Amino acid sequence: MDADVVIAGAGPNGLLLAAELRLAGARPIVLERLPERANEQRANGLVGQVARALDRRGLAEPLGGDPGGPVPRPEYIFAAMRLPLQLIDDNPIYILPSPQPKIEAVMEERALELGAELRRGHELAGFTQDADGVTVEVTGPEGSYTLRAKFLVGADGGRSLTRKLAGIDFVGVTNDAMVSRAGHASIPTEYVDPATGVLRIPGYGDVPPFMHHRSDNGLFVYAPFPGRQPLVSTGEWDEPGANEMTFEELQASVDRVLGVHLPLVQESEFVRRTVGGNTRIADRFRVGRVLLVGDAAHVHSAMGGPGLNLGLQDVLNLGWKLAAEVQGWAPEGLLDTYESERRPVGERVVLQTQAQSALIAPGPEVTALRKVFAELLTEPATVQHIANLISGADVRYFDGPHSLIGRSVPDLTVDGVRLAEILRSGRPVLLDLLEGSPYQVDSDRIDLVTGRGERQVAMLIRPDGYVAWAADDGDDQQGLDEALSKWFQVRSLTNATT
């Protein structure tokens, strides 16, 4: 084998997967058709539970997070409506304000630091698989060649060649109704409130920055990113036109959406027009030794920033399971749980992005619906439900007798050390915060961590940060044994000696 895993695509998902595989001791090779990192401005940051997940790898702070760990934001948006997060006690909305080129740079640095091999200018051209591995055909700067690996992972985007060659259907719909336009532009200072950044637009009213703003004619967003060129974007239900996009087209679109003239100051040559969008999900995430992550597995509206929240957590779920498989210790069926756990999460994201798209459409009937929905968003229970939905905090992979089982591990400290820092090795952890506890583990595959924290609890934590087992006392030896066997094929010390 030339590698344990070949990864097609060196976007954030492919690079993080390479890092995760290296953490777990597997050997990945990443193929990327582009000779160098692109500077295309797609994602403007990371939103949701992915911030906590990346904090558990030490990546949150390099991506713009706070030194002491991610802090929930007091306000966010849903379908261009304010989501008043100050109304709820358990706020799950975290943001890492990092542009996509920086995200890719940070992920690449981590993958290479851990020893992953990245081949830029090398593109997947085809593959065949058999019972023992995958033979990958590659086109590179010096011609074609093949690689032999145990698995192939497609992280090659919404038009994934990996997915197409694997014969995986991409089920969903294409909608050409909406035209999005964007460009780097600033607003003259006389229109900007210096204290709040709110736009005061004569003849229209106030428009807050960084928020989707719906008018009767479409959507408008002004995002004055600190240290970066500001971004102006619109969404309209109009004809896109056949000519190349210009800054003048963006200006005209802004004026149509607002119904008044708001002068823009061009800040760069970047302008972009996007027509319509796809909402699709792969009918399978795995065919034999070929798997999909990120946009290769699902595409949807970008409203609310769910894409990397979903894709990067696909990677964190898959990485340790795939490494266990190539190293030969995976329990039977472990790799199948990647699809059974992550595909329903993808379906949930498709659901909420389609709902948001419906709520931003033009028309008086949608305006009436939005007024009713805005009333519901004054209720804390509704706000909590929506916040959990769009952040991924409602994900529970499986049920169990304890409320933590199947969920992302809570933020805790152990003898004054943040749990996120303890989990940065990417290894499974048996965390025991109980006094006089009997729980031990008979394997160097699992780290045993004991101490005192905010609550009396014992937890078996998977490498992706999800709780495989938990107990509030020392009386669930059987439950621990079952979880250790199911997920890691190891035994507790008590079980091993009796």
N, C-alpha and C positions, 0 to 999 in steps of 0.2 A: 504494500500500500504506500502511495506517495503521501497520503494524509489520512487522518481519521475522518475528517469532514471537509468537503469542498463547499464554500459559500459563494453563491453567485450574487454579487452586488455589495458595494462598499458604502452604502448609505449608513445612517445611524443604526439601523437594525442589524445589518450585516456585520458592522464593526463591533457592536456590543456583543453579538453572538460569538464572534471570534474571541473576545476578551473573556466571556463566560466559559467557553470551552477550555481556554488556557488555564483559567483559575481551577478548573476541575481536572486538569492534567491531560486533556485531549489535544490533538494536533490539527489545527485548521489551516486551510489555505483559502484566502479570499481573492476572488476574481472580480475585477472592475474594468469595464470597457473604457472608461474615461482615463486619459493619461495623468490627470491631476484632479484634485478636488474642485468641484464646481462652486462658483460663488452665487448660484441662483438663490434668490430670496424666496423660500417657500415657507417653512415654519418660522414663526417669530418667537417661539418659546415652547416650554413644556407645561402642560396644565393637568392637574389631577393627582392621583395616587402615584403616578410615575415619579414624582419628585421625591416622595418618601422611599420608593424602591431604589432610586439611584443614590439616595443618601446612604443606603445600606451597602453601597459599593464605593463610597467616598467620591462620587461624581457630582453631587448636588452643588457643592460650593464652587467648583470650577465652572459650572454652568450657570452661575449667577445667584446661587442660593445663599442664605445667611450662614455665617460660620458655625452657629450652634445647631444647625439643622433647619429644614424648611419650616416656615411659619404660615399658617392659614391666612388667606386674604379676606378682608372684611366685606368685599363686594365682588360680584361677577355678573355675567349676563347669561340669559337663556332666551333664545329666539328674539334678540334685540330688546329684551326687557331686563330691567335690573333685578338681580337676585340678592335680596337683602340678607346676607349671611350673618349679620350681627343679631338676627332674630333667633339663631339656633345655638345650642350648647356644644354640639359636636361638628365643627366646621371641617369638611374634608377637602376644601379647594385650596390647593397649593399651586404656585406658579414659579417656574424657573425662567426668567426673561432672557433667553439666549437665542440669537439668530441661527438658522440652520447651518451656515458655514462653520460657526463656532462649535455647534453640537457635533458636527462631523469631525472637526479637528480634535476635540477632546476625546471622542470615542476612538479615533485612529491612534492618538498618542497612547491611550490606555492599552489597546490591543497590541500595538508594537512593543510597548514596554513589557508586556507579559509574554512576548515571544511568538505572536501570531505572524504568519507570512502573508503579506499583501502584494498582489501582482496587479499593478495598474497598467492599463492598455491591453489587458487580457480579457477576452470575452467568452462566455459560455456559447458554444455553437451546437451542442447536442449531447446526448448521453444514452447509454444503455445500462440496465441494471440486471443483476442476477442474484442468486441466493447469498452470495458472499460480499457483494459490494456494488459500486457504481463506476463505470468507465466514462469519464467526462471528456468530451471533445472541446478543445480550446483553440481560439484564434488569437494569436499574439503578434507583437511587432515583427518577429522574425519568422512568422509562419504558423502553421497548425501543429498541435501536439495533443497528447492525451494524458490525463491524470487518472489514477486509480485510487478510490477512497471507499470507506465503509458506508458513508452517507453523503447525500447532496442536499443542500438547503437553498431554496430560492428566496432570496431577499432582494429580488430584482424588480420591484415596483409593480404598479397596477397593470402594466403591459407585459408582465412576467413571461419570458420565454420558457423558464423552468416549468411554470404551471401549464403552458400550452403543450409543451413536449410530453409532459406527464399525462396528458389527456384529462385534466381536471376541469370540469365545467365551472364557469364564473357566473353564478346565477344572480339576476337582479334586473335593474332597469337603467336606461339612459334617458336623461331629461335635458332637452335642448332649450328650455324656456328662458333660463336666466343667463344674462351676459354680465360678467364681472370685468371691471377695469381697474387697474392699479398703476401707481407710479410714485416716485420719490418727489414729494412736493411739500413746501411749507406754507403756512398761512401768515399774511401780514400781521405784525404785532398788534395793530389797533383792533383786530378781531379776537384777540386772545386775552382772557382774564389772567393776569400775571400770578395771582394767588392760587388758582385752581387749575389753570390750563383749559378751562371750559371755553368753547367758541361762542362768542356773542354775535350772532348773525342778524344784522338789521333786516326787518321784514320777515324773519323766520322765527328766531328764538335761540335758545341755548342748546348746544350740542356738546356733551362731555367727550373728552379724549379717550381713546382705546376702547370705546364701546360701539357695537353695531347700533346704528341709529336708523330706525325705519320711518320713512315718510309715506305719504300717499302714493308716491311715484317710485319708490325703491329704497335701497340701503345706502348709507354713507358711513365711512369710518375714517377718522383722523387719528393717526398713531405717531406722536412725536417721541420716538424712542430716544432715551438719553445716550449720547455718544454715538448715535447713528443717524443716518438720513431719515427724516420723517416719511411716513407712508400714508398716502391717501388712496382710498379704494371706494368703488361704488358697485352696486348690483342693480340691474334693471331687467325688466321683462320686455326687451325690445329687439330689433333686428341688429345683428352685429356689424353688418357692412363687410364689403370684400376687400377694402384697402388695408394697408399696413397700419397698425395702431400708432397713434401720435399723441403727444401731450395735449394738443388742442382737443382731441377727442375726449380725453379724460376731463378737461375743463368743462366741456359742453355737457358731459354726463353728470358732473357734480351739480351744475346749474339746473339741469332737468330734475334731478332727484330732490333738490332743496326748493325748487321753484323760485329761487332768487340767485343773483350772481354772487358767488364767493370767489374772489380772485386767488389763484394759486401761484406760487413761485416755484418754478421747476428747479429741482436740486440735482438731478442726474439724467442721463439718457435713458434710464430704465423706465419702460412702460410695458404693460402686459394686458392682453385681452384674453379672457377665457370664456368659452361658450358652453353652457350647460354643465353637466356632470354625471358621473356614474355612481350608482349605489349598487354594489355587488359584493357577494361573498362566495368564496370557493366552496363547492359542495363537499370537498374533502380537503383536509390539511396535510394528509399523508397518503402516498401511494408507495407501498413497499419501503424502499430506502431513500425516498425523495420526500422532502417536507417543505412547507411554505411558512413564511413569517411576514408580518407587516402588510404593506400594500399588495404584495403578491397574493395574499390570502383574503384581503378585504379592502374595498374602497368606498368612500362615502363623502358626504359634505364635510368641509373643513370648519363649519361653524362651531365655535366653542373650543376649537383646538384639540379634537379627540384623537387625531391620527397617531401621533407618537406616544401618547398615553396608552393606546391600545397595542401598537406594534412593539414597543420596547418591552412591554410586559409579556407579550408573546415570547420574546427572546428569553427573558428571565425564567419563564416557565419551562421552555424547551431546553435551554443550555445544559443544565445539570442532568436532566433525564437522558439527553443524547450522549453526554459524556459517560454516564453509567452504562449505557448500552454498548458503547465501543470498548469500554474497559472490562466488560463481561460480568459485572456484578448486579446489573439491573434486575429487580424482581420481575416475574412474568407480567406482561401487560403494562409496565411502567410507561413506555413510550407512547402507548395508545392513549394515555391520560392527557397527553398534550392536546389532542384534538377534542376529547370529551370535555376538557376544562375550558379551553380557549375559544372554541367555536361559538358556544352560547354567549360568551362575552362579546364577540364580534357581532352577533345578531342583536345584542342589546344596544350596542353603539349605533348600528344601522337604524334601529327603532327610534332612538332619541334624536338622531340627526335628521331623519325624515320628518319627525314631529316638528323640529325647529324650522325646517324648510317650509313646511305648510303654514306655520305661524308668521312667517315674514312676507308671505305673498301679498300682492296688492289686492285692493278691493274692499268695499264697505263691510262685507260679511266677515272677512278676516279681521278687520278693525274691531268689529263687535266681539268676535271671539277673543281677541287680545285683551279687550277691556274686562271680560269675564275672567280670563286667565290672570290678569294683573290683580284682580281682587283675591284670587286664590293665593297669590304670592305674598299676601300679608299674613298668611297663616303659617306659624312656625313648622307645623308638621309637613305642609306642602313644600316649604323651602328645603327642609331636611331631605325629603324624598327626592326632589329634583337635584339637589347638590350631590347626594349619594349616587344618583343615576349618572350624571355627567362626569363625575370624578372617578367612577369605578369603585367607590367605597362600598357599594352594595354587593360586590362580587363575593360569593361564597361557593367555593368549588365543590364542597361536599358537607353533609351534615354530620353531627356527632352529639354525644351527650353533654358536651360543654359548649357554651355560646361562642368561644373563640375558635373552635375547630372548623377548618376550612376557610378561615378568613385571614386577611393580612394581619401580621402580628402588630399589636399596639405599640406606641412609643413608650418605652420604659427606660429607667436607669437601673443599673446593677452596681451597687456600692459606689454610686456617684458617676458611673460611666454610662453614656448613652448606649442603649442596645444596638442602635444602628452601627456604631463603631465596632461592636463585638461581632457583628455579622459580616464584616467586610471581607473575610477570607472566602466567602461563598461556600462554606461547608455547612452541613447540617449541625444543629445545636440542640442539645438537651439542656434547657434552661430551668434551673431549680431554685426558686425563691422561697421554698417552704422550710420551716425550722424542723430539724430532726427527720428529714425526708429519707425514705428508703431507696429512692430512684437512682440507679446507676446504669451504665451501659457497657457492654462487653465488646467494644470495637473501636479501633483507631479511626474508623470512618466517621464517627460522630464526636463532636466536641462537647464535653460536659462543662457547663458554666453554673456555678453556684454563687449565692450571695444574698443580699437584701435589696428589695426594691419597693415601689409604691404599693404593691399588692402581694398577697400570699398566693402564689400560683406556680405550677410546674408546666412547661410547654416543650413539645418537640417541634422544632422550627425547621422547615425545609429550606434549602438554599435560596429559593425565590422569595423567602420571607413569609410564607403562608404556614399556618399552624396545622400540623398533622395530628396532634393530640394535646390535650390540656386537662389539668385536674387542679382542684383547689385544696386537696388534701393528699395524704399518702396512701390512699386505699384503692388506687386504680392500676395496680401492676399489670393486670390482664390487658387493659386498654393500651398501656404503653407497649407491651410485648407485641400486640397485634399491629400497632402503627409502625414500630421498628421493622417488623417483618415485611409489612406491606410496601413500605416506601424505600427501605434501605437494605433489606435482607440481612439484618443483624439482630442480635438478642440483647435483652437487658442483662445486667450482671446477676440479678436474682434468678432469672430464668436459666442462665448458663450454669449456675452452681447448684441447682436443685433437681 
